[in-house]
């Protein structure tokens, strides 16, 4: 059985309180595909926390393949490694589809969940409660109840990015629901007067009402929570 002294050490023999910076250093030093972007995210996380007085005690950044409906997430409580403050940025959207300032907007959004966990009252089912939305608005993030994020035309967030040479849009961007392809096995078929949903491959059918053959139609579904989704492992 481990003694208390043994239990209080972790990665590379570091005290438990130093696990977070040790992990961050490992991410910067390790030869892996996300080395450069994780270093950029770490720098900006530090800037956001310092400049906006967020005072978040623990932050763990990671890049992972999340569902297409997420730009990122914040995990309440502890993750599977016993670490608090996990923020994941979706690797799907780090290939040029989104500009740097938009990715940093997602990062700040998730950091605000960390701020609320440490200093506020997180919502239970709807994590984007009034307290969260008001705090986000102070910094220039316009967040609706679903977690969809827009941006004020002028804000501390945009000012800080420009201070460090990051190009950012001058326009106000209202929260907008993105559209992503649905994943259901049921496919929509239509004859013109009637719609049916069928999972069978190679479906063939004719409408008895209008006499037309059913043809396949592509359907898209709304993504109501592209970022700020809160996972909970406790």
C-alpha positions as CSV (number, residue, x, y, z in Angstrom):
1,X,0.0,0.0,0.0
2,X,1.3,3.5,-0.9
3,X,2.1,5.9,1.8
4,X,0.7,9.5,1.8
5,X,4.1,10.7,0.6
6,X,4.0,8.3,-2.3
7,X,0.4,9.2,-3.2
8,X,1.2,13.0,-3.4
9,X,3.7,12.5,-6.3
10,X,2.7,11.9,-9.8
11,X,4.1,12.5,-13.3
12,X,7.9,12.4,-13.4
13,X,7.9,12.4,-9.6
14,X,6.4,15.9,-9.4
15,X,4.1,16.8,-6.5
16,X,0.5,16.5,-7.3
17,X,0.1,20.3,-7.4
18,X,2.7,20.5,-10.2
19,X,1.1,17.8,-12.4
20,X,-0.6,20.5,-14.5
21,X,2.5,22.4,-15.6
22,X,4.4,19.1,-16.1
23,X,1.6,17.9,-18.4
24,X,1.6,21.2,-20.3
25,X,5.4,21.0,-20.8
26,X,5.1,17.4,-22.0
27,X,2.5,18.6,-24.6
28,X,5.0,21.2,-25.9
29,X,8.0,19.0,-25.9
30,X,6.5,15.8,-27.3
31,X,7.0,15.2,-31.0
32,X,3.4,14.9,-32.1
33,X,1.1,16.4,-34.8
34,X,-0.6,18.9,-32.4
35,X,2.6,20.2,-30.8
36,X,2.5,23.6,-32.3
37,X,-1.2,24.3,-32.0
38,X,-1.3,23.1,-28.3
39,X,1.6,25.5,-27.6
40,X,-0.4,28.4,-29.1
41,X,-3.5,27.4,-27.1
42,X,-1.5,27.3,-23.9
43,X,-0.1,30.7,-24.5
44,X,-3.6,32.2,-25.2
45,X,-5.2,30.4,-22.3
46,X,-2.6,32.0,-20.0
47,X,-3.3,35.4,-21.6
48,X,-7.0,35.1,-21.2
49,X,-6.8,34.0,-17.6
50,X,-4.4,36.8,-16.7
51,X,-5.9,39.7,-18.7
52,X,-9.5,38.9,-17.8
53,X,-8.8,38.0,-14.2
54,X,-10.4,34.6,-14.5
55,X,-8.3,33.1,-11.7
56,X,-8.9,29.5,-12.8
57,X,-6.8,27.1,-10.5
58,X,-6.5,24.2,-12.9
59,X,-6.6,24.0,-16.7
60,X,-5.9,21.0,-18.9
61,X,-5.9,21.6,-22.6
62,X,-6.2,18.8,-25.1
63,X,-7.0,18.4,-28.8
64,X,-9.4,15.5,-29.6
65,X,-11.7,14.3,-32.2
66,X,-15.1,15.4,-30.8
67,X,-18.5,15.0,-32.5
68,X,-19.0,17.3,-35.5
69,X,-21.5,19.2,-33.5
70,X,-18.9,20.5,-31.1
71,X,-16.1,23.1,-31.5
72,X,-14.9,22.2,-28.0
73,X,-16.0,21.2,-24.6
74,X,-15.3,21.7,-20.9
75,X,-15.5,18.8,-18.5
76,X,-17.0,19.6,-15.1
77,X,-15.2,18.1,-12.2
78,X,-12.5,15.5,-12.8
79,X,-11.7,13.7,-16.0
80,X,-10.6,10.1,-16.2
81,X,-7.1,10.9,-15.1
82,X,-8.3,12.7,-12.0
83,X,-7.5,16.1,-13.5
84,X,-9.8,19.1,-13.2
85,X,-10.5,21.8,-15.8
86,X,-10.3,19.7,-19.0
87,X,-10.8,21.7,-22.1
88,X,-10.9,19.9,-25.4
89,X,-10.7,21.6,-28.8
90,X,-12.1,19.7,-31.7
91,X,-9.4,18.5,-34.0
92,X,-11.9,18.4,-36.9
93,X,-11.9,22.2,-37.0
94,X,-8.2,22.9,-36.8
95,X,-7.5,22.2,-40.5
96,X,-8.1,25.7,-41.8
97,X,-11.9,25.7,-41.8
98,X,-12.0,28.1,-39.0
99,X,-9.7,31.2,-38.5
100,X,-7.4,31.4,-35.6
101,X,-9.5,34.1,-33.9
102,X,-12.6,31.8,-34.0
103,X,-10.6,28.9,-32.4
104,X,-9.5,31.3,-29.7
105,X,-13.1,32.4,-29.2
106,X,-13.9,28.8,-28.5
107,X,-11.0,28.5,-26.1
108,X,-12.2,31.6,-24.2
109,X,-15.7,30.2,-24.1
110,X,-14.5,27.0,-22.5
111,X,-12.3,28.9,-20.1
112,X,-15.3,30.7,-18.9
113,X,-16.8,27.4,-17.9
114,X,-13.7,26.9,-15.8
115,X,-14.1,30.3,-14.3
116,X,-17.8,29.5,-13.4
117,X,-16.8,26.2,-11.9
118,X,-14.3,27.9,-9.6
119,X,-16.1,31.1,-8.8
120,X,-19.8,30.9,-9.8
121,X,-22.8,28.6,-10.0
122,X,-22.8,26.3,-13.1
123,X,-26.2,25.4,-14.5
124,X,-27.3,21.8,-14.1
125,X,-28.7,20.7,-17.4
126,X,-28.3,24.0,-19.3
127,X,-24.7,24.9,-18.6
128,X,-25.1,28.3,-20.3
129,X,-27.1,30.0,-17.6
130,X,-27.6,33.7,-17.1
131,X,-24.4,34.0,-15.0
132,X,-22.3,32.4,-17.7
133,X,-23.9,34.4,-20.5
134,X,-23.5,37.7,-18.6
135,X,-19.8,37.0,-18.0
136,X,-19.3,36.1,-21.6
137,X,-21.0,39.3,-22.7
138,X,-18.6,41.4,-20.6
139,X,-15.7,40.1,-22.7
140,X,-17.5,40.3,-26.0
141,X,-18.8,36.8,-26.5
142,X,-22.6,36.6,-27.2
143,X,-23.7,33.2,-26.0
144,X,-27.3,32.0,-26.2
145,X,-28.9,29.4,-24.0
146,X,-27.8,26.5,-26.3
147,X,-24.2,27.5,-26.1
148,X,-24.0,28.9,-29.7
149,X,-21.5,31.8,-29.6
150,X,-21.4,35.1,-31.5
151,X,-19.2,38.1,-31.1
152,X,-19.7,41.8,-30.3
153,X,-18.3,44.2,-32.9
154,X,-16.0,45.7,-30.2
155,X,-14.9,43.9,-27.1
156,X,-12.0,43.2,-24.7
157,X,-11.7,39.8,-26.5
158,X,-11.1,41.4,-29.9
159,X,-8.9,44.1,-28.5
160,X,-6.6,41.6,-26.9
161,X,-6.3,39.6,-30.1
162,X,-5.4,42.7,-32.1
163,X,-2.9,43.6,-29.5
164,X,-0.9,40.5,-30.4
165,X,-1.4,40.8,-34.1
166,X,-4.3,38.3,-34.6
167,X,-6.6,39.4,-37.4
168,X,-10.2,39.4,-36.3
169,X,-13.5,40.4,-37.8
170,X,-14.8,44.0,-37.1
171,X,-18.4,43.0,-37.5
172,X,-20.8,41.9,-34.9
173,X,-21.6,38.2,-35.3
174,X,-24.8,37.0,-33.9
175,X,-25.1,33.4,-32.6
176,X,-26.1,31.2,-35.5
177,X,-27.0,27.6,-35.6
178,X,-24.7,25.7,-37.9
179,X,-26.0,23.0,-40.2
180,X,-24.3,19.6,-40.3
181,X,-25.2,16.4,-42.1
182,X,-27.4,14.1,-40.0
183,X,-26.2,10.7,-38.9
184,X,-29.5,8.7,-38.6
185,X,-29.7,5.5,-40.5
186,X,-33.2,6.5,-41.5
187,X,-33.2,8.2,-44.9
188,X,-35.9,10.5,-46.3
189,X,-37.7,9.5,-49.4
190,X,-40.4,11.5,-51.2
191,X,-42.8,11.1,-54.0
192,X,-43.8,14.8,-54.1
193,X,-46.9,14.5,-51.9
194,X,-45.7,12.2,-49.1
195,X,-42.5,11.8,-47.2
196,X,-41.3,8.5,-45.7
197,X,-38.2,7.6,-43.6
198,X,-36.7,4.2,-44.4
199,X,-33.5,2.5,-43.2
200,X,-33.6,-0.3,-45.8
201,X,-30.8,-0.2,-48.4
202,X,-32.0,0.0,-52.0
203,X,-35.6,1.0,-51.1
204,X,-38.0,1.1,-54.0
205,X,-41.6,2.2,-53.7
206,X,-44.4,3.9,-55.5
207,X,-47.0,6.2,-53.9
208,X,-50.6,4.8,-54.3
209,X,-51.9,8.3,-54.0
210,X,-50.0,10.2,-56.7
211,X,-48.5,7.3,-58.6
212,X,-44.9,8.7,-58.4
213,X,-41.9,6.7,-57.4
214,X,-40.2,7.6,-54.1
215,X,-36.8,9.2,-54.5
216,X,-34.1,9.8,-52.0
217,X,-33.8,13.3,-50.5
218,X,-30.8,14.7,-48.6
219,X,-31.6,16.1,-45.1
220,X,-29.6,18.3,-42.8
221,X,-30.1,18.8,-39.1
222,X,-29.4,21.9,-37.0
223,X,-26.4,21.9,-34.7
224,X,-27.6,23.7,-31.6
225,X,-24.5,23.4,-29.4
226,X,-21.3,23.9,-31.4
227,X,-19.2,24.8,-28.4
228,X,-19.4,25.1,-24.7
229,X,-20.9,21.7,-24.2
230,X,-20.3,20.4,-20.7
231,X,-19.3,16.9,-20.1
232,X,-19.5,15.5,-16.6
233,X,-17.5,12.6,-15.2
234,X,-18.5,12.9,-11.6
